[in-house]
Amino acid sequence: MFSSSKLKAIDFYRKIPRDLTEASLSGAGLSIIAAFAMVFLFGMELNSYLSVATSTTVVVDRSKNGEHLRIDFNVSFPNLSCEFLSVDVHDVLGTVRQNLTRTVRKYPIDSNMNRVGQDVHVGHLPTIRNHGDHHGDEELAEGVGEGAVELGVDNFDTYAHEFPILLVNFYAGWCSWSQRLKPSWEKAAQIIHERYHPDDDGRIMLGKVDCAEARNQLLCRSHHIQGYPSIRVFRKGQDVRDAQGRHDHDSYYGERDTDSLVAFAETLVPVPTGAGTLALEDKSENNSTVKRSAPKSGGCRVEGFAMVKKVPGSIIIAARSTSHSFDAAKTNMSHYVQSFSFGRKLSYTLAKEVYRVYPLLDGVEETLTGHMYTSPHENITFDHYLQAVKTEVISLKSSKDFKLLEEYNFVAHSAELQTADVPVAKFQYELSPMQVLVSETPKSFSHFITNVCAIIGGVFTVAGIIDSMLHSAIRMVKKVELGKQY
């Protein structure tokens, strides 16, 4: 057992009897200042300990193989109808998906890009197998007479109001699909003319409009004809029908051989109801393979998202059909980008947490959003090249959703290209192989205690040194004064 005297021998803090110490005003003042300094520095250290440090590093993208990325978009095309608008996805691995419909919605808009109706559920255009009676039979085409009445801006309204049903083929002479349709259309017109002669019956008439002629271009534009051939149904001068609140054009997309055309035309023939009146009964309403609605408006807003592989690729918005032709000189791809973003959308709470951890992301505006891209002249393709970088934020919040948050930022470079093909709007994207990793790292409690001890001991030591210097200086001054007295 150690005796008390031996324990006292290892005392680091040997005491000086109080009677041997001397208090001074300078020491008291310095002690007060030192105490305030200790409290202030302790508060600063406590605040630093309670705040979470953030570390930012650039690392290789840690995405898993085969992982997909969501791309959201909202783009308005004031001069492209929803009837033929198609959203396609391509990538460098050979993936090709055309006309996305499950995750994309289309809304008709006017020239001011205001919505004028409900969303358009047009889906995929029907596949037409018979584009005529005998493909490649030029003799048959030459032998068929002109059965359909030639319509134009001068007589269109007259015929449209004269006949209860007017079936019109809007075509272009240069269009190969129009040329293949012509023999069967003329032949079908002859058959309908014989069965429902205007002088004896007059319930239906088949006509045609050459949209390639300059005098008819305004007429075709007023009916929003963008693909050739387009077959429209006019009932008592109108081709717009009200289908569950949607005011759309009544169009035919079925087979183009004579028998199919005649069969469809006869489903439209109104039924006499007596007293010289006719009932316009649509007997083809349930036949979705031959007829559907075309949007009334000439513009379209497309919004939705696409799930793509994390490799370079492109989203292409274009007028597309396997059985229609488009005039490149009249296809205007001017568009307004309402929004375009990569990655899943974060809720307000999650976004707020991301910006709290990494404030540099807050207020960053994408270069595409809110911009209008106008075609200065004909045949203009818009090409947007997007370089995206992923930022991963690791938060210390206890909630599972806060553990790992992803945010994408991108830079866009846009160009206008003149081409002989039908123009498109292309959004090419490339993801950076590197990513920014932002993580919160809490400070160690042991470091906090160490720093507090360093603050107290350091201030106490420095104050002691200053007090000793002041006390020595005062004694020296007193000695000098005493020496002068003697």
C-alpha positions in Angstrom: 0.0 0.0 0.0 1.2 3.5 -0.9 1.3 6.0 1.9 -0.3 9.4 1.5 3.2 11.0 1.4 4.2 8.9 -1.6 1.0 9.7 -3.4 1.5 13.4 -2.9 5.0 13.0 -4.5 3.4 12.4 -7.9 1.1 15.5 -7.8 1.4 17.4 -11.0 -0.3 20.4 -9.6 1.6 21.4 -6.4 -0.2 24.1 -4.4 1.3 27.3 -3.2 -0.1 28.5 0.2 -2.6 31.2 -0.3 -0.8 33.4 2.1 2.2 33.4 -0.2 0.2 34.6 -3.3 -0.7 38.2 -4.1 -3.8 39.4 -6.0 -3.6 42.3 -8.4 -6.1 44.5 -10.3 -4.3 43.7 -13.6 -4.6 40.0 -12.8 -8.3 40.3 -12.1 -9.0 42.2 -15.3 -7.0 39.7 -17.3 -8.8 36.8 -15.7 -12.2 38.4 -16.7 -11.0 38.8 -20.3 -9.7 35.3 -20.3 -13.0 33.9 -19.0 -14.9 35.7 -21.8 -12.4 34.4 -24.4 -12.9 30.9 -23.1 -16.7 31.1 -23.3 -16.6 32.7 -26.8 -14.2 30.1 -28.2 -16.1 27.3 -26.6 -19.3 28.5 -28.3 -17.6 28.7 -31.7 -16.2 25.2 -31.2 -19.6 23.8 -30.1 -21.3 25.4 -33.2 -18.6 23.8 -35.4 -19.1 20.5 -33.8 -22.9 20.6 -34.2 -22.6 21.6 -37.9 -22.0 18.7 -40.4 -19.0 19.0 -42.7 -19.5 18.2 -46.4 -16.9 16.6 -48.6 -17.0 16.8 -52.4 -15.1 14.4 -54.6 -15.1 13.4 -58.2 -15.3 9.6 -58.8 -16.1 7.2 -61.5 -19.8 6.8 -62.1 -20.9 3.9 -59.8 -24.1 3.0 -61.8 -24.8 -0.7 -62.1 -24.6 -2.5 -65.4 -27.9 -2.4 -67.2 -29.2 0.4 -65.0 -31.7 2.7 -66.7 -32.1 6.5 -66.6 -35.4 8.4 -66.7 -35.6 11.4 -69.0 -38.6 13.7 -68.6 -39.6 16.2 -71.3 -42.3 18.7 -72.1 -42.0 20.2 -75.6 -44.5 22.1 -77.7 -44.6 22.1 -81.5 -47.0 24.8 -82.8 -46.7 23.5 -86.4 -46.7 19.7 -86.0 -50.0 17.8 -85.6 -50.3 15.1 -82.9 -51.7 12.9 -85.7 -48.2 11.9 -86.9 -46.0 13.1 -84.1 -43.7 10.3 -82.9 -41.2 10.1 -80.0 -38.4 7.7 -80.8 -35.4 6.5 -78.8 -32.1 5.4 -80.2 -28.7 4.6 -78.5 -25.3 3.4 -79.5 -26.0 -0.2 -78.4 -28.5 -0.5 -81.2 -31.7 0.0 -79.2 -34.4 1.5 -81.4 -37.9 2.2 -80.0 -40.3 4.2 -82.2 -43.5 6.0 -81.3 -43.5 5.7 -77.5 -47.1 5.7 -76.2 -47.2 4.2 -72.7 -45.2 7.0 -71.0 -46.0 9.8 -73.4 -49.1 12.0 -73.7 -49.9 14.4 -76.5 -52.1 17.5 -76.3 -53.4 19.6 -79.3 -52.3 23.3 -79.1 -53.0 26.4 -81.1 -50.5 28.7 -82.7 -50.0 30.4 -79.4 -49.2 27.1 -77.8 -52.3 27.0 -75.6 -54.1 23.7 -75.1 -57.3 23.4 -77.1 -58.5 20.0 -76.1 -57.9 16.9 -74.1 -54.9 14.6 -74.6 -54.8 12.7 -77.8 -54.9 8.9 -77.5 -53.9 8.2 -81.1 -51.5 5.4 -80.3 -49.7 3.7 -83.2 -50.9 4.3 -86.7 -52.6 1.1 -88.1 -50.4 -1.0 -90.4 -51.8 -0.8 -94.0 -51.0 -3.9 -96.0 -53.0 -3.1 -99.2 -52.0 0.2 -100.7 -53.9 -0.5 -103.9 -55.4 -3.3 -105.9 -52.3 -4.3 -108.0 -49.0 -2.8 -106.9 -46.8 -1.9 -109.8 -49.6 -2.5 -112.4 -49.2 0.7 -114.4 -51.6 -0.4 -117.1 -54.3 -0.7 -114.6 -53.6 2.7 -113.2 -53.7 4.2 -116.7 -57.0 2.4 -117.5 -58.9 3.7 -114.5 -60.9 6.8 -115.3 -61.4 9.8 -113.2 -64.2 8.7 -110.9 -63.5 11.1 -108.0 -64.5 14.7 -108.5 -61.6 17.2 -108.5 -62.0 19.6 -105.7 -60.2 22.9 -105.0 -60.5 26.1 -103.1 -63.2 27.3 -105.6 -65.7 24.5 -105.3 -64.8 22.6 -102.1 -67.4 24.2 -99.8 -70.1 23.8 -102.4 -69.6 20.0 -102.7 -69.1 19.7 -98.9 -72.5 21.3 -98.1 -74.3 19.7 -101.1 -73.7 16.1 -100.1 -74.5 14.6 -96.6 -71.3 12.6 -96.8 -68.2 13.8 -98.7 -65.2 11.5 -98.6 -62.1 13.4 -99.6 -58.6 12.2 -100.5 -56.0 14.9 -99.8 -53.0 13.8 -101.8 -49.8 15.1 -103.4 -48.8 14.3 -107.0 -45.2 13.6 -106.0 -46.1 11.2 -103.2 -45.6 7.5 -104.0 -48.3 6.5 -101.5 -50.7 8.8 -103.2 -49.8 7.4 -106.6 -50.4 3.8 -105.4 -53.8 4.8 -103.9 -55.0 6.6 -107.0 -56.2 3.6 -109.1 -58.2 2.1 -106.2 -59.6 5.5 -105.1 -60.8 6.3 -108.6 -62.3 2.9 -109.0 -64.0 3.1 -105.7 -65.4 6.5 -106.6 -66.8 5.1 -109.8 -68.6 2.2 -107.9 -70.0 4.7 -105.3 -71.1 7.0 -108.1 -73.0 4.2 -109.8 -74.6 3.0 -106.6 -75.5 6.4 -105.3 -75.7 8.6 -108.4 -76.0 12.3 -107.5 -79.1 12.7 -109.7 -81.0 9.8 -108.2 -79.6 9.4 -104.7 -76.9 11.9 -103.8 -76.2 10.7 -100.3 -72.4 10.3 -100.7 -69.6 11.6 -103.0 -65.9 10.8 -103.3 -63.6 13.6 -104.1 -59.9 14.5 -104.2 -57.7 17.5 -103.5 -54.2 17.9 -104.9 -52.3 19.7 -102.0 -49.2 20.1 -104.2 -51.0 22.7 -106.3 -50.3 26.2 -105.0 -54.0 27.2 -105.2 -55.0 24.4 -102.8 -52.2 24.8 -100.2 -54.2 27.1 -98.0 -57.2 24.7 -98.2 -55.1 21.8 -97.1 -53.5 23.8 -94.4 -56.9 24.9 -93.0 -57.7 21.2 -92.5 -54.3 20.5 -91.0 -53.2 18.1 -93.7 -49.6 17.2 -93.0 -49.3 13.6 -94.3 -50.2 12.3 -97.8 -52.6 10.8 -98.6 -55.0 11.8 -95.9 -58.6 10.6 -96.2 -61.2 12.7 -94.4 -64.9 12.3 -93.8 -67.1 15.5 -94.2 -70.6 15.4 -92.8 -72.7 18.2 -94.1 -69.7 20.4 -94.7 -67.9 19.5 -91.5 -65.1 17.0 -90.8 -64.9 17.8 -87.1 -66.7 15.5 -84.7 -67.4 15.6 -81.0 -66.1 12.4 -79.4 -66.4 12.5 -75.6 -65.5 16.1 -75.4 -62.7 15.9 -78.0 -63.3 17.9 -81.2 -61.3 16.0 -83.8 -61.1 15.4 -87.5 -62.8 12.3 -88.8 -60.2 10.4 -90.7 -59.7 7.0 -92.4 -56.6 4.9 -91.9 -57.7 1.5 -93.2 -56.7 -0.6 -96.2 -56.5 1.2 -99.5 -57.7 -1.4 -101.9 -61.0 -0.8 -103.8 -63.1 -3.3 -101.8 -62.0 -1.8 -98.5 -62.6 1.7 -99.6 -66.1 0.9 -101.0 -67.0 -1.1 -97.8 -66.0 1.8 -95.6 -67.8 4.4 -97.8 -71.0 2.4 -97.5 -70.8 2.4 -93.7 -71.1 6.2 -93.9 -74.1 6.4 -96.2 -76.9 8.1 -94.2 -80.2 6.2 -93.7 -83.4 7.8 -95.0 -85.8 8.5 -92.1 -88.8 9.7 -94.1 -90.1 13.2 -95.2 -86.9 13.7 -97.2 -84.6 13.7 -94.2 -81.5 11.6 -93.7 -79.9 10.2 -90.5 -76.1 10.3 -90.4 -75.5 6.9 -88.8 -71.9 5.9 -88.3 -71.9 2.1 -88.8 -68.1 1.9 -88.7 -67.8 3.3 -85.1 -66.7 0.0 -83.7 -64.2 -0.7 -86.4 -61.1 0.7 -85.0 -58.8 -0.8 -87.6 -60.1 1.5 -90.4 -61.0 4.8 -88.8 -59.9 7.0 -85.9 -59.8 10.6 -85.1 -57.1 13.1 -86.1 -56.5 16.1 -83.9 -58.3 19.2 -84.9 -55.4 21.5 -84.1 -52.3 21.9 -86.2 -50.0 21.9 -83.2 -49.0 19.5 -80.5 -47.5 19.4 -77.0 -45.8 16.2 -76.1 -44.9 15.4 -72.5 -43.9 12.4 -70.6 -40.7 10.4 -70.0 -38.5 7.7 -71.5 -36.4 5.1 -69.7 -33.1 4.8 -71.5 -29.9 2.9 -70.9 -27.0 4.9 -69.4 -25.1 5.1 -72.7 -25.0 7.8 -75.4 -28.2 8.0 -77.3 -30.9 10.4 -78.6 -34.6 11.2 -78.3 -36.0 12.1 -81.7 -39.4 13.8 -82.2 -40.6 13.7 -85.8 -43.5 13.2 -88.1 -43.5 9.5 -88.8 -45.8 7.0 -90.7 -45.2 3.9 -92.7 -47.9 4.7 -95.1 -47.8 8.5 -95.5 -45.5 11.0 -97.1 -44.4 14.3 -95.7 -43.4 17.4 -97.5 -40.0 18.4 -96.0 -40.4 22.0 -97.2 -43.7 22.3 -95.2 -42.7 20.4 -92.1 -41.8 23.0 -89.5 -40.1 21.7 -86.4 -40.1 25.0 -84.4 -40.6 24.1 -80.8 -40.7 25.5 -77.2 -39.0 23.5 -74.4 -41.1 23.8 -71.3 -38.9 21.4 -69.4 -36.2 18.7 -70.0 -34.5 16.8 -67.2 -32.6 13.7 -66.3 -33.2 11.4 -63.4 -36.3 10.8 -61.3 -38.0 13.9 -60.0 -37.4 14.7 -56.4 -40.2 15.8 -54.1 -40.0 19.3 -52.6 -38.7 17.8 -49.3 -36.0 15.7 -51.0 -34.9 18.6 -53.2 -34.7 20.9 -50.2 -32.5 18.3 -48.5 -30.2 18.0 -51.6 -29.8 21.8 -51.7 -29.1 21.9 -48.0 -26.2 19.5 -48.3 -25.0 20.9 -51.6 -26.1 24.5 -52.0 -24.3 24.9 -55.4 -27.1 22.9 -57.1 -29.8 25.4 -55.9 -30.8 27.9 -58.6 -29.0 26.1 -61.4 -31.0 26.7 -64.6 -30.9 24.3 -67.5 -30.0 25.8 -70.8 -32.9 24.3 -72.7 -35.8 25.1 -70.3 -37.9 28.1 -71.3 -36.3 28.6 -74.7 -38.1 28.8 -78.1 -36.3 27.4 -81.1 -37.8 28.9 -84.3 -37.0 27.6 -87.8 -35.7 30.5 -89.9 -36.5 28.9 -93.2 -37.5 25.5 -94.7 -36.1 22.1 -94.1 -34.5 22.9 -90.7 -33.6 20.1 -88.3 -32.9 21.1 -84.7 -30.0 19.2 -83.0 -29.5 19.6 -79.3 -26.4 18.0 -77.8 -26.7 17.4 -74.1 -23.8 16.6 -71.7 -25.1 15.4 -68.4 -23.3 14.9 -65.1 -24.7 13.0 -62.1 -24.3 14.3 -58.6 -24.8 11.9 -55.7 -25.7 13.4 -52.3 -25.3 11.2 -49.2 -27.2 12.6 -46.3 -27.0 11.7 -42.6 -30.8 11.9 -42.2 -32.2 8.7 -40.6 -34.9 8.3 -43.2 -34.1 5.7 -45.8 -35.2 8.0 -48.7 -32.6 10.6 -47.5 -29.6 8.2 -47.5 -28.8 8.6 -51.2 -30.1 11.2 -53.5 -29.4 11.7 -57.2 -29.5 14.9 -59.2 -28.4 15.5 -62.8 -27.2 18.7 -64.4 -26.5 19.1 -68.0 -25.2 21.6 -70.6 -26.9 21.9 -74.0 -25.4 23.0 -77.3 -28.0 23.6 -80.0 -27.6 23.8 -83.8 -29.9 24.3 -86.8 -29.1 22.0 -89.7 -30.7 22.3 -93.2 -31.5 18.9 -94.7 -33.3 17.5 -97.7 -35.0 14.9 -95.6 -38.1 15.5 -93.4 -36.8 17.7 -90.5 -36.8 16.4 -86.9 -36.1 17.7 -83.4 -33.2 15.6 -82.0 -32.1 15.6 -78.4 -28.7 13.8 -78.3 -27.5 13.0 -74.8 -24.2 11.8 -73.4 -23.6 10.9 -69.8 -20.2 11.7 -68.2 -18.3 8.7 -67.0 -17.5 10.7 -63.8 -19.8 11.8 -61.1 -19.7 14.3 -58.2 -20.0 12.6 -54.8 -21.1 14.9 -52.0 -21.3 13.3 -48.5 -21.9 14.6 -45.0 -19.3 13.6 -42.4 -20.0 14.2 -38.7 -17.2 15.5 -36.4 -15.7 13.2 -33.8 -16.7 13.9 -30.2 -13.2 13.1 -29.0 -11.9 15.9 -31.3 -14.5 18.2 -29.8 -13.3 17.4 -26.2 -9.7 17.8 -27.3 -10.3 21.2 -28.8 -12.3 22.4 -25.8 -9.4 21.4 -23.5 -7.0 23.1 -25.9 -9.1 26.2 -25.8 -9.3 26.3 -22.0 -5.6 25.4 -21.4 -4.4 27.7 -24.1 -6.3 30.7 -23.0 -5.3 30.1 -19.4 -1.6 29.7 -20.3 -1.5 32.7 -22.6 -3.4 34.8 -20.0 -0.8 33.6 -17.3 2.1 34.6 -19.5 0.6 38.0 -20.2 -0.2 38.5 -16.4 3.4 37.5 -15.5 4.8 40.0 -18.0 2.5 42.8 -16.8 3.4 42.0 -13.1 7.1 42.0 -13.9 6.8 45.3 -15.8 4.9 47.0 -12.9 7.5 45.8 -10.3 10.3 47.1 -12.5 8.6 50.5 -12.8 8.1 50.6 -9.0 11.8 49.8 -8.5 12.9 52.6 -10.8 10.6 55.1 -9.0 12.0 54.0 -5.6 15.6 54.3 -6.9 14.9 57.9 -8.0 13.6 58.8 -4.6 16.8 57.7 -2.9 
